[in-house]
Amino acid sequence: MPSTEPGGGKAEGRGDGLALFVIASCQLMVVLDITIVNIALPHIQTALDFSTESLSWVVNAYTLTFGGLLLLGGRAGDILGRRRVWIFGVLLFGLASLLGGFAQTSGQLMAARALQGAGAAVASPTSLALISTTFREGPERNRAFGVFAAVSAGGGAIGLLAGGMLVEWLDWRWVFFVNVPIALTIALMAPHVLKESERHPGHFDLAGALTGTLGVVALVYGFIRAAQEGWRDPGTLVSFGAAVVLLTGFVLVERRSRQPITPLHMFADRNRAGTYGIMLFLACALFGMFFFLTLFVQNVLGFSPIQAGLSFLPVSVMVAVVANITSKLLPKFGPKPFMVGGALSTTVGLAWLSLTDIHSTYLGSILGPMLLFSAGMGMQFVSLTLMALSNVADRESGAASGLLNTTQQVGGSLGLSILVTVFGAASTSEGTRQMAAFLAGATPVQRVLFERTGMLPDPWGDRVLTAGVSAAFTVAAAFTLVGAAIALFVIQVRPSDLERLQGNHHG
């Protein structure tokens, strides 16, 4: 049965399945783009002359604008109409992808990535809000959220596979060009399968959006600067100082605004606040896992781009299977067991990955922990999505979904910048040791190669990279362990929550 909620429902003569397909396709495109670029990073670095440290900005330029503008995007859907705003976001994403594909300098590419993030920030929260108003609360919406969560969690691995094929068979620029026909198809289909939502009068909290976005950018830049220049560098200290001032200003603006971009009362509900906290720490680990494992399998294990992409395919399969099972079991057991179990599964997987060294193999050292991590993601994404949007008024569903997405993207950017800093410190320390070993045992040919490139040859170079990756995974495991503690001690599932999941709530 279609939803009869205001602004929801399905277009006449069309199934909800087609509506879900269009919405999920958009989310797949947006999430996939976070990782599809990862496989192409070595090629982008060579083509556009990025330094190793600045290379992370190819990822962060996207995730920062995505995370920073998500709340504004969710608010825009509530005020202007979700379908209209959603189509605009999809088309902006497609245009930015086209510009990224044609980029000739590092600056042009980062500008295009930032514009992509803006388009994703408009489209993504509206996608989630469209699901919450298109499908009735209960099993019908649980299934829809299960599909959405599987796409959100598994899209990253699909992006790595797609990126590998595009880079190996065509060119790195096609990781951007491929979005253009997809965006156009989605935008053309949307008016036929989705109804426009009811508009909710209001205004845009531009001051909140500006202070929040710039505050997070300053914070992330501070960590990346610390990795390059050190913690005592004036630029690092100024960046952290600016982040404190801007984020404090953001909180003050939100407290005084009549229609804040971040309704602070959303955090008054302990379950919702806990859910946002868990998502933040999960994302901190998730983005880092993909970033560093991609480097490891290509640089240490010697995988080609397509082999690297294929190596992550089990992630997508595991996430999809576990998310589907979780969505069916949620009404019976409630979300808490899956939040706790999922967080612990990701923690064990990351701790296992921290044991990698230059003798590690894909089957012996990577696949097992990767599957454990993926199972945890499948459990968490479904339960976190449902809990975040449980008992939220329709007029605020855009803000609630935007806040969940924001914690994911901001957590990803912040986590990646922290893990890059950890990676830099550990690899620098190991580099000192390996340099001494290299100078003691290198052949004349290896010495000449080092003088020409400035890079330690294998196996010394591999040991440096592996030491950094191992340290990053250790800290990532600590992130997800904090998420498990929040799930265990903060989340409290009430009888009314179970009634909603079972579709029996009539309040």
C-alpha positions as CSV (number, residue, x, y, z in Angstrom):
1,M,0.0,0.0,0.0
2,P,1.3,3.5,-0.8
3,S,1.8,6.1,1.9
4,T,-1.1,8.5,2.5
5,E,1.1,11.0,4.4
6,P,1.1,14.6,3.3
7,G,3.6,15.2,0.5
8,G,4.4,11.5,0.4
9,G,3.0,8.7,-1.6
10,K,3.9,7.6,-5.1
11,A,2.9,9.0,-8.4
12,E,-0.2,7.5,-10.0
13,G,0.4,4.4,-12.0
14,R,3.9,3.9,-10.7
15,G,5.1,1.5,-8.0
16,D,6.9,2.5,-4.9
17,G,9.7,0.1,-6.1
18,L,10.5,2.4,-9.0
19,A,10.5,5.4,-6.7
20,L,12.9,3.6,-4.4
21,F,15.1,2.7,-7.3
22,V,15.4,6.3,-8.4
23,I,16.1,7.6,-4.8
24,A,18.6,4.8,-4.2
25,S,20.4,5.4,-7.5
26,C,21.0,9.0,-6.5
27,Q,22.4,7.9,-3.1
28,L,24.6,5.3,-4.8
29,M,26.0,8.0,-7.1
30,V,26.7,10.4,-4.2
31,V,28.2,7.8,-1.9
32,L,30.1,6.0,-4.6
33,D,31.9,9.2,-5.6
34,I,33.5,9.4,-2.1
35,T,35.6,6.3,-2.9
36,I,35.5,5.9,-6.7
37,V,38.2,8.6,-6.8
38,N,40.4,6.7,-4.3
39,I,41.5,4.1,-6.9
40,A,42.5,7.0,-9.2
41,L,44.5,8.9,-6.6
42,P,48.0,7.7,-7.8
43,H,47.1,8.6,-11.4
44,I,45.6,12.0,-10.4
45,Q,48.7,12.7,-8.3
46,T,51.0,12.1,-11.3
47,A,48.8,13.9,-13.8
48,L,48.1,17.1,-11.8
49,D,51.3,17.2,-9.6
50,F,49.8,16.7,-6.1
51,S,52.0,16.1,-3.1
52,T,51.3,13.0,-1.0
53,E,49.9,15.1,1.8
54,S,47.8,17.4,-0.3
55,L,46.3,14.4,-2.1
56,S,43.9,13.8,0.7
57,W,42.3,17.1,-0.2
58,V,40.9,15.4,-3.4
59,V,38.8,13.4,-0.9
60,N,38.3,16.2,1.7
61,A,37.3,18.9,-0.7
62,Y,34.3,16.8,-1.5
63,T,33.4,15.5,1.9
64,L,33.8,18.8,3.6
65,T,31.4,20.8,1.4
66,F,29.1,17.7,1.4
67,G,29.1,17.6,5.2
68,G,29.2,21.3,5.8
69,L,26.2,22.1,3.5
70,L,24.1,19.0,4.2
71,L,21.9,20.8,6.8
72,L,21.3,23.7,4.5
73,G,20.4,21.2,1.8
74,G,17.9,19.3,4.0
75,R,16.4,22.6,5.1
76,A,16.0,23.7,1.4
77,G,14.0,20.6,0.7
78,D,11.7,21.3,3.6
79,I,11.0,24.9,2.5
80,L,11.1,24.8,-1.3
81,G,9.8,21.3,-2.0
82,R,11.9,18.1,-1.8
83,R,11.5,16.8,-5.4
84,R,12.4,20.2,-6.9
85,V,15.4,20.7,-4.6
86,W,16.5,17.1,-5.1
87,I,16.5,17.4,-8.9
88,F,18.6,20.6,-8.7
89,G,21.1,18.9,-6.5
90,V,21.4,15.9,-8.9
91,L,22.0,18.2,-11.9
92,L,24.6,20.3,-10.0
93,F,26.4,17.1,-9.1
94,G,26.4,16.1,-12.7
95,L,27.8,19.5,-13.9
96,A,30.5,19.5,-11.2
97,S,31.5,16.0,-12.3
98,L,31.8,17.2,-15.9
99,L,34.1,20.0,-14.8
100,G,36.2,17.6,-12.7
101,G,36.8,15.4,-15.6
102,F,38.1,18.3,-17.6
103,A,40.3,19.7,-14.8
104,Q,43.9,20.6,-15.9
105,T,45.3,21.7,-12.6
106,S,45.1,20.6,-8.9
107,G,43.2,23.8,-8.1
108,Q,40.6,23.2,-10.8
109,L,40.0,19.6,-9.6
110,M,39.6,20.6,-6.0
111,A,37.1,23.4,-6.9
112,A,35.1,20.9,-9.0
113,R,35.2,18.4,-6.1
114,A,33.9,21.1,-3.7
115,L,31.1,21.9,-6.2
116,Q,30.3,18.1,-6.3
117,G,30.0,18.1,-2.6
118,A,27.6,21.0,-2.7
119,G,25.4,19.1,-5.2
120,A,25.5,16.0,-3.0
121,A,24.6,18.1,0.1
122,V,21.4,19.2,-1.6
123,A,20.5,15.7,-3.0
124,S,21.5,13.3,-0.2
125,P,19.4,14.5,2.8
126,T,16.4,15.1,0.5
127,S,16.7,11.4,-0.6
128,L,16.4,10.2,2.9
129,A,13.5,12.6,3.6
130,L,11.7,11.4,0.4
131,I,11.9,7.8,1.7
132,S,10.5,8.8,5.1
133,T,7.4,10.5,3.5
134,T,7.0,7.9,0.6
135,F,6.8,4.8,2.7
136,R,4.6,4.1,5.7
137,E,6.2,3.7,9.2
138,G,6.6,0.0,9.9
139,P,7.9,-3.0,7.8
140,E,7.4,-1.1,4.5
141,R,9.6,1.8,5.6
142,N,12.0,-0.7,7.3
143,R,12.6,-2.4,3.9
144,A,13.1,0.9,2.1
145,F,15.6,2.0,4.8
146,G,17.3,-1.4,4.5
147,V,17.9,-0.8,0.7
148,F,19.0,2.8,1.4
149,A,21.4,1.7,4.1
150,A,22.9,-1.1,2.0
151,V,23.5,1.4,-0.8
152,S,25.0,4.0,1.6
153,A,27.3,1.5,3.3
154,G,28.1,-0.7,0.3
155,G,28.4,2.1,-2.3
156,G,32.0,2.9,-1.1
157,A,33.2,-0.6,-2.1
158,I,31.3,-0.5,-5.4
159,G,33.0,2.8,-6.1
160,L,36.4,1.2,-5.6
161,L,35.5,-1.5,-8.1
162,A,34.0,0.9,-10.7
163,G,37.0,3.2,-10.2
164,G,39.4,0.3,-10.9
165,M,37.7,-0.6,-14.1
166,L,37.5,3.0,-15.4
167,V,41.1,3.8,-14.6
168,E,42.5,0.6,-16.0
169,W,40.3,0.4,-19.2
170,L,39.8,4.1,-19.9
171,D,41.4,7.0,-18.0
172,W,41.2,8.5,-14.5
173,R,39.0,11.3,-15.8
174,W,36.2,8.8,-16.4
175,V,35.7,8.5,-12.6
176,F,34.1,11.9,-13.0
177,F,32.6,11.7,-16.5
178,V,30.6,8.5,-15.6
179,N,28.3,10.6,-13.2
180,V,27.0,12.8,-16.0
181,P,24.7,10.4,-17.8
182,I,23.6,8.9,-14.5
183,A,22.6,12.3,-13.1
184,L,20.7,13.2,-16.2
185,T,18.8,9.9,-16.2
186,I,17.8,10.3,-12.5
187,A,16.7,13.9,-13.1
188,L,14.6,13.0,-16.1
189,M,12.9,10.0,-14.3
190,A,12.2,11.8,-11.0
191,P,9.1,13.9,-12.0
192,H,7.4,10.7,-13.2
193,V,7.9,8.6,-10.1
194,L,8.0,11.1,-7.2
195,K,5.4,13.5,-6.1
196,E,6.4,17.0,-4.9
197,S,6.3,17.3,-1.1
198,E,4.3,19.8,0.9
199,R,6.3,23.0,1.5
200,H,6.9,24.2,5.0
201,P,7.3,28.0,5.3
202,G,10.6,29.2,6.8
203,H,13.9,30.9,6.1
204,F,17.4,29.8,5.5
205,D,19.9,30.0,8.4
206,L,22.9,31.2,6.3
207,A,24.8,32.4,9.3
208,G,24.6,28.9,10.8
209,A,25.6,27.2,7.6
210,L,28.6,29.5,7.1
211,T,30.0,29.3,10.6
212,G,29.4,25.5,10.8
213,T,31.0,24.8,7.4
214,L,34.0,27.1,7.9
215,G,34.5,25.8,11.4
216,V,34.8,22.2,10.3
217,V,37.0,23.1,7.3
218,A,39.4,24.9,9.7
219,L,39.4,21.9,12.1
220,V,40.2,19.4,9.3
221,Y,42.8,21.8,7.8
222,G,44.5,22.0,11.2
223,F,45.0,18.3,11.4
224,I,46.3,18.0,7.9
225,R,48.6,21.0,8.4
226,A,49.8,19.3,11.6
227,A,50.7,16.2,9.6
228,Q,52.8,18.3,7.2
229,E,54.3,21.1,9.4
230,G,54.0,19.9,13.0
231,W,51.8,20.7,15.9
232,R,53.7,23.9,16.8
233,D,53.5,25.4,13.4
234,P,51.8,28.9,13.5
235,G,49.5,27.9,10.6
236,T,48.4,24.8,12.5
237,L,47.7,26.8,15.7
238,V,45.8,29.5,13.8
239,S,43.7,26.9,12.1
240,F,42.7,25.2,15.3
241,G,42.0,28.6,16.9
242,A,39.8,29.7,14.1
243,A,37.9,26.3,14.4
244,V,37.2,26.9,18.1
245,V,35.9,30.5,17.4
246,L,33.8,29.5,14.4
247,L,32.3,26.4,16.0
248,T,31.5,28.3,19.2
249,G,29.9,31.0,17.0
250,F,27.9,28.3,15.3
251,V,26.4,27.0,18.5
252,L,25.5,30.5,19.6
253,V,23.9,31.3,16.3
254,E,21.8,28.1,16.4
255,R,20.7,28.8,20.0
256,R,19.4,32.3,19.1
257,S,17.9,31.5,15.7
258,R,14.1,31.0,15.4
259,Q,14.6,28.5,12.6
260,P,18.1,27.1,13.1
261,I,19.8,25.0,10.4
262,T,20.7,22.5,13.2
263,P,17.7,22.3,15.6
264,L,19.5,21.7,18.9
265,H,16.4,20.1,20.4
266,M,17.2,17.1,18.1
267,F,20.0,16.4,20.6
268,A,17.6,16.5,23.6
269,D,16.5,12.9,22.8
270,R,19.3,10.7,24.2
271,N,18.7,8.0,21.6
272,R,19.0,10.4,18.7
273,A,22.0,12.2,20.2
274,G,23.6,8.8,20.8
275,T,22.9,7.7,17.2
276,Y,24.6,10.8,15.9
277,G,27.6,10.1,18.1
278,I,27.9,6.5,16.9
279,M,27.6,7.6,13.3
280,L,30.4,10.2,13.8
281,F,32.9,7.6,15.1
282,L,31.9,5.0,12.6
283,A,32.5,7.4,9.7
284,C,35.8,8.4,11.3
285,A,37.0,4.8,10.8
286,L,35.1,4.0,7.6
287,F,36.7,6.7,5.4
288,G,40.2,5.9,6.7
289,M,39.7,2.2,6.1
290,F,39.0,2.7,2.4
291,F,41.7,5.3,2.0
292,F,44.6,3.3,3.6
293,L,43.6,-0.1,2.4
294,T,43.5,1.2,-1.2
295,L,47.1,2.5,-0.8
296,F,48.2,-0.8,0.9
297,V,46.8,-3.2,-1.7
298,Q,48.2,-1.1,-4.7
299,N,51.5,-0.1,-3.3
300,V,52.5,-3.0,-1.0
301,L,50.6,-6.0,-2.5
302,G,51.1,-4.7,-6.0
303,F,47.5,-4.9,-7.1
304,S,46.5,-3.2,-10.4
305,P,43.6,-0.6,-10.2
306,I,41.0,-3.2,-11.3
307,Q,42.4,-5.9,-8.9
308,A,42.2,-3.3,-6.1
309,G,38.6,-2.6,-7.0
310,L,37.7,-6.3,-7.1
311,S,39.4,-6.9,-3.8
312,F,36.7,-4.7,-2.1
313,L,33.7,-6.3,-3.8
314,P,33.1,-8.7,-0.8
315,V,32.5,-5.5,1.3
316,S,29.5,-4.6,-0.8
317,V,28.1,-8.1,-0.8
318,M,28.5,-8.5,3.0
319,V,27.0,-5.1,3.7
320,A,24.0,-5.8,1.5
321,V,23.3,-9.2,3.0
322,V,23.7,-8.1,6.6
323,A,21.7,-4.9,6.1
324,N,18.8,-7.0,4.6
325,I,18.9,-9.4,7.5
326,T,19.1,-6.6,10.0
327,S,16.1,-4.7,8.6
328,K,14.0,-7.9,9.0
329,L,15.1,-8.6,12.6
330,L,14.9,-5.0,13.9
331,P,11.1,-5.1,14.7
332,K,11.7,-8.2,16.9
333,F,14.9,-7.3,18.7
334,G,15.0,-3.5,18.4
335,P,18.0,-1.5,17.1
336,K,20.3,-1.6,20.2
337,P,21.7,-5.2,19.8
338,F,22.7,-4.3,16.2
339,M,24.2,-1.0,17.2
340,V,26.4,-2.6,19.8
341,G,27.2,-5.8,17.9
342,G,27.9,-3.8,14.7
343,A,30.3,-1.4,16.5
344,L,32.2,-4.3,18.2
345,S,32.4,-6.2,14.8
346,T,34.0,-3.1,13.1
347,T,36.4,-2.7,16.1
348,V,37.6,-6.3,15.9
349,G,38.0,-6.0,12.1
350,L,40.1,-2.8,12.3
351,A,42.2,-4.2,15.2
352,W,42.9,-7.2,13.0
353,L,43.9,-5.0,10.1
354,S,46.4,-3.1,12.3
355,L,48.5,-6.3,12.3
356,T,49.3,-6.0,8.6
357,D,53.0,-5.9,7.6
358,I,55.0,-6.3,4.4
359,H,54.5,-10.1,4.5
360,S,50.7,-9.8,4.6
361,T,48.6,-11.4,1.9
362,Y,45.0,-10.5,0.7
363,L,43.5,-13.8,1.7
364,G,45.5,-14.3,4.9
365,S,45.4,-10.8,6.3
366,I,42.9,-8.5,4.5
367,L,39.8,-10.4,3.5
368,G,38.8,-11.7,7.0
369,P,39.0,-8.4,8.9
370,M,37.4,-6.6,5.9
371,L,34.3,-8.9,6.1
372,L,34.1,-8.4,9.9
373,F,34.1,-4.6,9.3
374,S,31.5,-4.9,6.6
375,A,29.1,-7.0,8.7
376,G,29.4,-4.4,11.4
377,M,28.6,-1.6,8.9
378,G,25.5,-3.5,7.6
379,M,24.1,-3.8,11.1
380,Q,24.9,-0.2,12.1
381,F,23.7,1.7,9.0
382,V,20.2,0.3,9.1
383,S,19.7,0.6,12.9
384,L,21.3,4.1,13.0
385,T,19.1,5.4,10.1
386,L,15.9,4.1,11.6
387,M,16.7,5.4,15.1
388,A,17.7,8.9,13.8
389,L,14.4,9.4,12.0
390,S,12.2,7.7,14.6
391,N,9.5,9.9,16.1
392,V,10.5,13.0,14.0
393,A,7.8,15.4,12.8
394,D,7.4,15.4,9.0
395,R,8.4,19.1,8.8
396,E,11.7,18.3,10.4
397,S,12.5,15.0,8.6
398,G,14.8,16.9,6.2
399,A,16.7,18.4,9.1
400,A,16.9,15.1,11.0
401,S,18.2,13.2,8.0
402,G,20.6,16.0,7.1
403,L,22.0,15.9,10.6
404,L,22.6,12.2,10.3
405,N,24.3,12.6,7.0
406,T,26.3,15.5,8.3
407,T,27.7,13.5,11.2
408,Q,28.7,10.9,8.6
409,Q,30.5,13.2,6.2
410,V,32.0,15.5,8.9
411,G,33.1,12.4,10.8
412,G,34.7,11.0,7.6
413,S,36.6,14.2,6.9
414,L,37.7,14.7,10.4
415,G,38.6,11.1,10.9
416,L,40.6,10.9,7.7
417,S,42.5,14.1,8.6
418,I,43.3,12.6,12.1
419,L,44.3,9.3,10.6
420,V,46.5,11.0,8.0
421,T,48.2,12.8,10.9
422,V,48.7,9.5,12.7
423,F,50.0,7.9,9.5
424,G,52.4,10.7,8.9
425,A,53.9,10.5,12.4
426,A,54.3,6.8,12.3
427,S,55.7,6.6,8.8
428,T,58.2,9.4,9.6
429,S,59.4,7.6,12.6
430,E,59.7,4.3,10.7
431,G,61.3,6.2,7.8
432,T,64.2,7.3,10.1
433,R,64.9,3.6,11.0
434,Q,64.5,2.3,7.4
435,M,66.8,5.1,6.0
436,A,69.6,3.8,8.3
437,A,68.9,0.2,7.2
438,F,68.8,1.3,3.5
439,L,72.1,3.1,3.7
440,A,73.7,0.1,5.3
441,G,72.5,-2.5,2.8
442,A,71.5,-0.8,-0.5
443,T,73.2,-1.6,-3.8
444,P,74.8,1.1,-5.9
445,V,71.8,0.9,-8.3
446,Q,69.3,1.3,-5.5
447,R,71.3,4.4,-4.2
448,V,71.2,6.0,-7.6
449,L,67.4,5.4,-7.8
450,F,66.9,6.9,-4.4
451,E,68.9,10.0,-5.3
452,R,66.8,10.5,-8.4
453,T,63.4,10.0,-6.9
454,G,63.9,10.8,-3.2
455,M,61.8,7.8,-2.3
456,L,63.0,4.6,-0.5
457,P,62.8,1.6,-2.8
458,D,61.2,-1.7,-1.7
459,P,61.3,-3.3,0.8
460,W,62.3,-0.3,2.8
461,G,59.6,1.9,1.4
462,D,57.0,-0.7,1.9
463,R,58.0,-1.0,5.6
464,V,57.5,2.8,6.0
465,L,54.1,2.8,4.4
466,T,52.9,-0.3,6.3
467,A,54.0,1.2,9.7
468,G,51.9,4.2,8.9
469,V,48.9,2.2,7.8
470,S,49.1,-0.1,10.8
471,A,49.1,2.9,13.2
472,A,46.1,4.5,11.4
473,F,44.1,1.3,11.7
474,T,44.9,1.1,15.5
475,V,43.4,4.6,16.0
476,A,40.5,3.8,13.7
477,A,39.7,0.8,16.0
478,A,39.7,3.1,19.0
479,F,37.1,5.3,17.1
480,T,34.7,2.4,16.7
481,L,35.2,1.2,20.2
482,V,34.0,4.6,21.4
483,G,30.9,4.1,19.2
484,A,30.3,0.7,20.8
485,A,30.4,2.3,24.3
486,I,27.9,4.9,23.2
487,A,25.6,2.2,21.9
488,L,25.9,0.2,25.1
489,F,25.5,3.0,27.7
490,V,23.5,5.7,25.9
491,I,20.9,4.0,23.7
492,Q,17.7,3.0,25.4
493,V,15.0,1.4,23.3
494,R,11.5,2.1,24.5
495,P,8.3,0.0,23.9
496,S,7.0,2.8,21.6
497,D,10.1,2.5,19.4
498,L,9.5,-1.2,18.9
499,E,5.8,-0.5,18.1
500,R,6.8,1.9,15.4
501,L,9.3,-0.6,13.9
502,Q,6.4,-3.2,13.9
503,G,4.0,-0.7,12.3
504,N,1.6,-0.9,15.3
505,H,2.1,2.7,16.4
506,H,-1.0,4.9,16.0
507,G,0.0,8.0,17.9
